[in-house]
Amino acid sequence: MTNGIDEEVGADRRPLRPGLRVGLRRGGIELRHLLRNPKEMSGHVSNVVVAIVIAAFVSSDVPGTRAPMAHLVVAGFAAYLLFQVGLINLPQLLVTEREEGVLLRMRATPGGITAYLVAKCVLVVAMAIGSLALLLGAAALLADGPLPRGPGAWLTLLWVTTLGLLAVVPLGAAIGAVLPNPREALALIMLPVMALLMTSGVVFPITSLPVAVQQVSAVFPLKWMAQGLRSTLLPDAARAAEAAGSWELSRVALVLTAWAVLGFLLAIPLLRRAARRESGSRLTARHRKAAQSGALPA
């Protein structure tokens, strides 16, 4: 897939355009390749299917409220899908393309690194919004799932989604810049992500967890992304099941903004460092090592 994208971008014989414009074009090409790849698309769709199946079989109410537990599950999975795109899919994508030499080729092109990062942002944002829209639409049609109630709730959904992506996408890029190789990437990422999934109130009320666990989960963005999305999808009465008895939207915005700033501060120098360290000899050595280990054909 990568070679085809590079050929399409490189086929443009017109004068070099600024990195932002080239990145937007490259991002559009990568998105088209994704949509035409059934194998990759099935991975994103399967997450939505799992969420719908779980929501369809949950029949109880959120403890202390009349809000259906299924709605809490849908809101939680909506947050997790955004989180997954930034913290699982993006790092894997970056480290895989680094191993394939894409980063080295981009570094050799004027404005190439900027274009590369812009393209990845376009792809990741499109994947996240598409997954979120598919989940909410399918849940509403198939499992009587929730939708935002009125313009204010839709506006909250918009800014929580935007801040959530800003919080996790730069962090995912920073992680992808330091991961050793694609073979170890998934193992290193999944354990902490699964721990956060179980401790952030995504699939059951966070108040059912020990206070110490609640305090630890409150440090990370997933808990606040899920809480912000619940505020748009659940009735106001469901606030009783929150740790503070309210949606705490101002704190949601504050924590997600803090993570966004931290992510950018980490991602920019780490990605520059990764690009500077790339060379033909390093790439050849990695390929030789992978071939010797049996990960690649010799």
VENCOR-V232458 format. One record per run of one state. SS is the DSSP state (@ for helix, = for strand, . for the rest). FROM is the first residue (numbers start at 0). LEN is the number of residues. Records with the same first field share a line. If there is no record, write none. Layout:
SS=FROM-LEN  FROM-LEN
This chain:
.=0-1  10-8  35-2  57-3  61-6  99-2  107-4  142-8  178-3  199-6  208-2  217-3  233-2  241-7  277-2  293-5
@=1-9  18-17  37-20  68-31  101-6  111-31  150-28  181-18  205-3  210-7  220-13  235-6  248-29  279-14
==60-1  67-1
